[in-house]
Amino acid sequence: MSEDVSDVGEEIKASVSPRARASAKAKRTVAGAGAVAPELSEEVRDKLTTIMQELLLKTHELSFEYSTIDCPKLNECPLAQKSRELFKTVKELNNLVRQATPTPAPPKPQPSAE
């Protein structure tokens, strides 16, 4: 069981930096003799997508509120500092999701009926 927990921790770390990603991949390859993680079920993928969309929307809304605060001590506020950290992390996560999501192929032109 402790191996499962540490694997999850490695996966979380791997999503943060390229070095951590490479390290986690190397550990998986050595430990699993090149085994690849199983594909997610459609239900899990849909749930993950829904949660990611909700997280991105709420972070976006928070960023609007943050950007319109008129407080001279905003840079000293711990909540504001944590908000900025969250924005940076979610931005990085969003970029990773975009990189991992295949772009759809353009539609093929229909032959003309002449």
Summary of the structure (lengths in Angstrom):
residues: 114
radius of gyration: 20.3
end to end distance: 66.3
largest distance: 70.9
contacts: 201
relative contact order: 0.07
helix: 70%
strand: 0%
